[in-house]
């Protein structure tokens, strides 16, 4: 095309198709399939180690591409790692579009399967060419397709929507693909050309989109922005769809690319799709071949070079790819089950899903912010978000009108627009190009600030534990924007690239952890502003300003995380506001008069009063600052905001404030009470409960919900005198009183518990869809209260015929759990809106209680699928239900004296066979688990004989992937213990018949050996839940651990949240007949520690007596 070429609409003096009479001047109508198989913004290196970690890249580097699109950012990031980097790199790649995920999987398998010299060109043409050489296609079919088909054959019987995974290992490299079974069935089709599709037909289908006659004006408008040689190259690419230098032969490209042609009916992308948009155009141009204007030849050489570097890097890199096809909002829950949870990733790239046209910035940051490593783990950890449409969303017609003159003045430096051009035609192409180019010099920064203000970006970033970097270190904020004083060539290249410079990147580092007050707020979108701001981040200036309507004193949150130093006067306003909420405004404030929001405010007020520092704005405070001799004197703080930043010096803290993170907790009961308010013991108890029972380790799968169902309700709507409020108060008072030995708390707990029982009965009579969930949670807490304050005054044991009725004396009277089950059934019958999290969290403890009581699980409760259970938890759930049924049947037979002896023997034989089959099913469950469920046994070579107070049993422990996997394994072994114990009792009864004795004796030996092994493995699995586990593990790795009779109280400290998780399996193991005495005594010692930490009297009794003693009175 000549330099004088003009679009046809100008030559024909007609209105172009992209201008409508009632539409915008430059309409952007889309044509073709709206799918993005090729990236439309240049690839970025999300690690960019030169501007971040330099050579100190973490040994374990974790990268997440939450909405990856194609893998250009993955390729660029790994190719950019230092040559000598030898760490472990884990790369998680997700996209909701299966076409994209399938292509990404094939490209990565190619990179891992073939040598770099062979892999790079295959990847390039599978990625970007509509036609590929037959030999290249055959190589993929012979070396990759069989392994995919093998997976499809193995999972043929699986449910269509079940997630199935396959890991391909290549030495130190691996690729793990997780798809629904139905998608696995489709995957082989991406390496098979659709039946009947020829080369000519493929080209015809493609050009129907890329060169559609009705789109001629749109194409020519884009062409007119490009240099003449580029127009020729672009036309050729649109015609043949093959990414090669202009003059390269194309005869061997004779096979349609099946990753692009899944049907013979249409081309899978829009006519605007262009590989040039996915790579940095300035770097592409530098790779120009001999024909310097061959832009697609330059792109071919550049991409081939990047892919070769990527493949060579993979040869020497320990890398694990994990690919998912999920909605971005569902991704954290799935990867959390695979051990990738809170504070796990060094980089998170979320593409442009933060645009309000997708999930928006609040959902994006709230979903992925918690997955980012904290500064203490990696100071360069970053969440990178792209906003493609933000500035366009907030721009108004008035903005465009007001900016015409300034933009035109700037643009005249690069594009000449004379009056004669405007007069030559009504639709002059030069004028249209000029008008479209105005966006390249637009003030996008002003518009983006408006966007962040409208979205409350600072607030939602804080809530996610993030902040915007003052200066981007991964990629420039406006990487495609025309630079100030740009040259003519730079302007021409940007104009031809198709970008206008409005693409905005935001670096969000993990700077702090949101401090929650008294309970985990499951839904942070609560409408109560007091609750939202006080509970999300108490020490945030912006939060306080929003709460009270003050102007924000310092918009830079990094310098105002803590305001206790400089703005004490602001807290005096909080004090006055708090006092105005009390009765009489003076003296002790009754807890029952406060809403949840006001209780949160009470904590803030008490903390402010207790921590007033002495500094220049706060002369009236009675505290002083101290300095070491080496520090500068004469100043209370080295800089005005030193205290706010937490350095270099804080005022001396009270004894109860030793922890540097203790910003929002209560003082202990023995501490001085702030002069303006006396904090009731109820608030102390709530605070203790909140700190110890509502936050759960990120790697616990969903098990924490079973013990934290109270966090699943909207607590902002809970009334102070409701059953849930009373139950929570009673439970927290009991926990606090027993753990901290506070008699006043226990006394109040008994009173509040009585009130909660009365209130619960009343609310059940008036039950509604709005209150049933709160009642479910209330009865669950009341059941927990029962074993917390359980006391055995009479101390007698019920003499049941079978010791396998674990804890029968206590659990027989657990009427609160029965009430919870009844409410759950009522909830289903009334057709209440499904709440899977709550229903599953309530159901699991009910099933475990049925096992402890040796009763069958109600039929309506048996289908775990209805409650969101998934394999392998679903299979284990079914086995636990069968174990409960087996116990119940065995008691009926063994305890029923009215059965005829012959009939009893027959039933015993049938039940023994059923027990053996169930035992085999339990064993089979452990055979079919995914890799992440595997564990290893670590043993000290110099171990000694175990004693009850030893830290480890037999100097050994299990190493698991996560706490969640360990918790499931220990439950599995506990229930399997019961099955084998029942089997032993049945076999022992049958052994009295001499004719069957030899066969039964051998089976008894097998069952006893199984019990011994299971009990030992439970002992090995317990240490991971104790605080000293990590220290022990590190010592084992260095082979320097000393095993001995350590002080149990010091060495076996355990967090309450971990204690409640292992309490149930320990209960089963200690109470089950057949467990060897050394193992049982070791477990009893662990149970004592658990009971002390939880303050649970029932477990104290169990640890002492191996079964719960019962009492006739409460």
Helices and strands as residue ranges (DSSP letters): H 8-11, G 49-51, E 60-65, H 72-79, E 88-94, H 98-113, H 116-128, E 131-133, H 134-140, I 141-145, H 146-154, E 163-170, E 173-180, H 181-187, G 188-191, H 199-210, G 213-215, H 216-223, H 228-240, E 253-256, G 275-278, H 281-286, H 295-315, E 318-324, H 328-336, E 347-349, H 360-368, G 369-371, E 382-387, H 390-394, H 397-411, H 419-424, H 429-437, G 438-441, H 444-454, H 457-463, E 466-468, H 488-497, E 504-510, H 529-536, H 541-548, G 557-559, H 568-580, G 591-593, H 596-610, H 642-645, G 655-657, H 681-693, H 704-707, G 709-712, G 715-717, H 723-740, H 743-765, H 772-788, H 808-811, H 815-829, H 836-853, G 859-861, G 864-867, H 873-895, H 901-925, G 931-933, E 936-939, E 956-959, H 963-990, G 994-996, H 997-1022, G 1023-1025, H 1029-1037, H 1048-1051, H 1056-1071, H 1077-1094, H 1097-1105
